[in-house]
Amino acid sequence: MIMLALVGPALLMSGAGSAAAGRVTSAARAPGSHRVARSGHLRVVRYAGYSVQVPASWPVYRLSPRSTQCVRYDRHAVYLGQPGADQQCPAHAAGRADTVSLSLSGGKPPWQGARWRPARAGALWSGAAGGAAYHGRAGTRLMWDARDRALAATFAPRGLAATATYGGGAGVVSRILSSVRWAGQPAASTTLRAYSASRAAVTNGVQVATTAASPAGRAWMSAASPPPDSPAHRIKGFDTCATPSLRVMQRWRHAFQAAAIYLGGPEAACPWGNLSPAWVQATTAMGWSLIPAYVGPQAPCTGFTVRIHPGRAERTGREAAQQAVALARQLGIGKGAPLYDDMESYDGSSGRCRNPVLAYLDGWTRELHALGYRSGVYASAGSAAGELGTDTTVYGHALAKPDSLWFALWNNRPNVSGRPYVRDTNWTWGHRIKQYRGGHDRDIRGVKLDIDSDMIAGAVYQHG
């Protein structure tokens, strides 16, 4: 996706990834049990005693603790093994495509949280007459996260964990998972324990339950109100697709004070990776402030797979807020914390695109307030960020405004001025963050990351 000059953060990126990751091809045999054979338009990938059929055109990456290969959900790929802690990911990536990841889990299921539901294979795609023929040893489980467009499964006997993401539909990745075989057993002798759930039960709204394990968040907002281009009381921040390791956060602490974390969402391009409740506690104990972001449905006029439907915009915004809260609570980020919806750049000249986005963000803000969280919106200065400032109503009712605005204006000026797109009188000091520079490499104490740079005078999360 190409964005207008000076606006837009997370671009859909392309590229083959790091050669150091050990890309597996049909012409080479990797160490251990990894090898790939072609068969027609499919390849049979063998990993840890299992085989699985995947599209022949998909790259297959072998991961290891030292691997820097970025696990990305915005392009077709197969990932084998656990990713390294220091992935080299693009700063700006968004979107969902069909991907599959396989690793040995040691019996730990690859799903977590209330958003996962048992899946019935026949409900995963339209036109699957009679459902899918899944084969695995007894005890295999298949789970479905309809909101985040993901599947997860475990396979006996060695505890193979599989996760898959999908874009337009789950048909391709569901069939890939159905092809998983344990090499020591003939396919005819294996069965999958049936787990059934109606499609309605899977797609209904997420139940957001309170939990004592999620302490109240502390949202920092400066009370001072200097001019937007003043250096007073600002802190430096960065954002990148994959959550950096704690080692990186320690080394980078002297140069930055805040970092964005991506909670998830149907258009999030990177998995949690290093992100965990322990990571949140450790980084905030170091003094870091965090900017929690959720990559939800995008504008109707964009090329993203998951787009806002004009007739359900406000309700979709509320559902996105519920999902973001559920994910935040899994990380121990409780009430009072700011959560930012990531709305990528779009052409707002048409009301058919502009109004559904504003209605969606209206629902996002209202639901977050109802659940006890602060509302934030990340958007390009030339689209939703500016429109949130100028519009006061949407579809005939008052437009709820977010508490804090994080806008992208890539003019390389390290201040929080949004002129001429975001007025100085909107989201005054203490309520705004500016992403002033797009993706670029930064090397600090021998650790290089591709980041966006931010200047922060708005709501961030601090533990305690």
Secondary structure as UniProt FT lines:
FT   TURN            5..6
FT   HELIX           19..21
FT   STRAND          23..24
FT   TURN            26..27
FT   TURN            32..33
FT   STRAND          35..39
FT   TURN            40..41
FT   STRAND          42..47
FT   TURN            48..49
FT   STRAND          50..55
FT   TURN            56..57
FT   STRAND          60..62
FT   TURN            65..66
FT   STRAND          77..80
FT   STRAND          99..104
FT   TURN            106..107
FT   TURN            114..115
FT   STRAND          117..118
FT   HELIX           121..123
FT   TURN            126..127
FT   TURN            129..130
FT   TURN            138..139
FT   STRAND          141..145
FT   TURN            146..149
FT   STRAND          150..155
FT   TURN            156..159
FT   STRAND          160..165
FT   HELIX           171..178
FT   STRAND          181..182
FT   TURN            183..184
FT   HELIX           187..189
FT   HELIX           199..203
FT   TURN            212..213
FT   STRAND          218..220
FT   TURN            228..229
FT   TURN            232..233
FT   STRAND          235..239
FT   HELIX           246..252
FT   TURN            253..255
FT   STRAND          258..264
FT   TURN            266..267
FT   TURN            273..274
FT   HELIX           277..286
FT   STRAND          289..294
FT   TURN            300..301
FT   HELIX           310..312
FT   HELIX           313..330
FT   TURN            331..332
FT   TURN            335..336
FT   STRAND          338..343
FT   TURN            348..349
FT   HELIX           351..370
FT   TURN            371..372
FT   STRAND          374..380
FT   HELIX           381..385
FT   HELIX           386..390
FT   STRAND          393..394
FT   TURN            395..396
FT   STRAND          397..398
FT   STRAND          404..408
FT   TURN            419..421
FT   TURN            424..425
FT   TURN            429..430
FT   STRAND          432..444
FT   TURN            445..446
FT   STRAND          447..457
FT   STRAND          460..462
//
